Amino acid sequence: MANKKNSNYENVVKPIVVLVVICLITSALLAVTNYFTAPIIKEKEQQAAYAAYFEVLPGADSFTTVEGFATTGVEEAVKADNGTGYAFKAVGKGFGGDVPVIVGVDMDGVITGVSFMQNSETSNYGARLWDGSADGPAYAAELTGKSGSVALGQDGVNGLSGATVSSTAVVNAVNSALNCFAEVALGQEATVEEAAPATLEEAVTALLGEGAAEASAEGAVAAYTSADGALTLVAVEAEGFAPMTVAVSFDAEGVVAGLWVDVSGQTQGIGTPAGEAAYTDQFVGLSDAAAVDGVDTIAGATLSSDGVKTGVAACMEIFQTMKGGN
């Protein structure tokens, strides 16, 4: 019996204990390494950004950091001490995460240069912005000389071939920089984009306001009515690239008043636009499934788009049942 216990310890318990100890030691070593290396990495990134400021605003002699700006999408703003303009470090959401872009703007609001920092985009696609290929400088040249705002596919801004998501991220970052220039140099109101609701509970508040009450709705994940009873929200689970929650608010006549989609399970940069206002706003004002079916799908994101459309149609059917329409 003693031999059997020893055998169990040697064959089962001991390996588990050893693995746990190894994991704890490894985690501790990684934490220590990160503690010492993180500040060094951040300092190198800051040095790279500062060097890029001179690159995108060639006439500058030195820079002073601009404090207190509120424009969304800009991480840092600096002003040339000799009055030649401003430089901004802005980011846009790409396929692999944030795409950092350095933008120089002269005092007339014209882009004097664009530089791309290292990003996590896919090799041979968005990574071409910074990996030394000719595509990055070519894209930067397309953006230089523009003012006001830029749009992919317009006014000679073509982006990277085969990398629409990364190209769009750059356009968004450049527009954030131009918006920040309007704020800090021209005194215009800051462009602030509110963060989309991250949970169904937050979406209920955003779409119905405070004080919404739960309602009963067969076939729905959840249902709520606004405090004044003017709006009803129905949420269902639909199938996109992966399961997604679709929540639709309706007015008393069954017209779509608002829409929220949980796209956290969809592919970043491809399916996630199905939850952005540029797509979901197309459903506002619709009241029947035929109209929903007529909403265009997002290029390259058919599954996610169809998931939203299916979800909205299902919410419409449930709403009509709640109101006694069927």
Rosetta blueprint (number, residue, H / E / L):
1 M L
2 A H
3 N H
4 K H
5 K H
6 N H
7 S H
8 N H
9 Y H
10 E H
11 N H
12 V H
13 V H
14 K H
15 P H
16 I H
17 V H
18 V H
19 L H
20 V H
21 V H
22 I H
23 C H
24 L H
25 I H
26 T H
27 S H
28 A H
29 L H
30 L H
31 A H
32 V H
33 T H
34 N H
35 Y H
36 F H
37 T H
38 A H
39 P H
40 I H
41 I H
42 K H
43 E H
44 K H
45 E H
46 Q H
47 Q H
48 A H
49 A H
50 Y H
51 A H
52 A H
53 Y H
54 F H
55 E H
56 V H
57 L L
58 P L
59 G L
60 A L
61 D L
62 S L
63 F E
64 T E
65 T E
66 V L
67 E L
68 G L
69 F L
70 A L
71 T L
72 T L
73 G L
74 V E
75 E E
76 E E
77 A E
78 V E
79 K E
80 A E
81 D L
82 N L
83 G L
84 T L
85 G E
86 Y E
87 A E
88 F E
89 K E
90 A E
91 V E
92 G E
93 K E
94 G L
95 F L
96 G L
97 G L
98 D E
99 V E
100 P E
101 V E
102 I E
103 V E
104 G E
105 V E
106 D E
107 M L
108 D L
109 G L
110 V E
111 I E
112 T E
113 G E
114 V E
115 S E
116 F E
117 M L
118 Q L
119 N L
120 S L
121 E L
122 T L
123 S L
124 N L
125 Y L
126 G H
127 A H
128 R H
129 L H
130 W L
131 D L
132 G L
133 S L
134 A L
135 D H
136 G H
137 P H
138 A H
139 Y H
140 A H
141 A H
142 E H
143 L H
144 T L
145 G L
146 K L
147 S E
148 G L
149 S L
150 V L
151 A L
152 L L
153 G L
154 Q L
155 D L
156 G L
157 V L
158 N L
159 G L
160 L L
161 S L
162 G L
163 A L
164 T H
165 V H
166 S H
167 S H
168 T H
169 A H
170 V H
171 V H
172 N H
173 A H
174 V H
175 N H
176 S H
177 A H
178 L H
179 N H
180 C H
181 F H
182 A H
183 E H
184 V H
185 A L
186 L L
187 G L
188 Q L
189 E L
190 A L
191 T L
192 V L
193 E L
194 E L
195 A L
196 A L
197 P L
198 A L
199 T L
200 L H
201 E H
202 E H
203 A H
204 V H
205 T H
206 A H
207 L H
208 L H
209 G L
210 E L
211 G L
212 A L
213 A E
214 E E
215 A L
216 S L
217 A L
218 E L
219 G L
220 A L
221 V L
222 A E
223 A E
224 Y E
225 T E
226 S L
227 A L
228 D L
229 G L
230 A L
231 L L
232 T E
233 L E
234 V E
235 A E
236 V E
237 E E
238 A E
239 E E
240 G L
241 F L
242 A L
243 P E
244 M E
245 T E
246 V E
247 A E
248 V E
249 S E
250 F E
251 D L
252 A L
253 E L
254 G L
255 V L
256 V E
257 A E
258 G E
259 L E
260 W E
261 V E
262 D E
263 V L
264 S L
265 G L
266 Q L
267 T L
268 Q L
269 G L
270 I L
271 G L
272 T H
273 P H
274 A H
275 G H
276 E L
277 A H
278 A H
279 Y H
280 T H
281 D H
282 Q H
283 F H
284 V L
285 G L
286 L L
287 S L
288 D L
289 A H
290 A H
291 A H
292 V H
293 D H
294 G L
295 V L
296 D L
297 T L
298 I L
299 A L
300 G L
301 A L
302 T H
303 L H
304 S H
305 S H
306 D H
307 G H
308 V H
309 K H
310 T H
311 G H
312 V H
313 A H
314 A H
315 C H
316 M H
317 E H
318 I H
319 F H
320 Q H
321 T H
322 M H
323 K L
324 G L
325 G L
326 N L
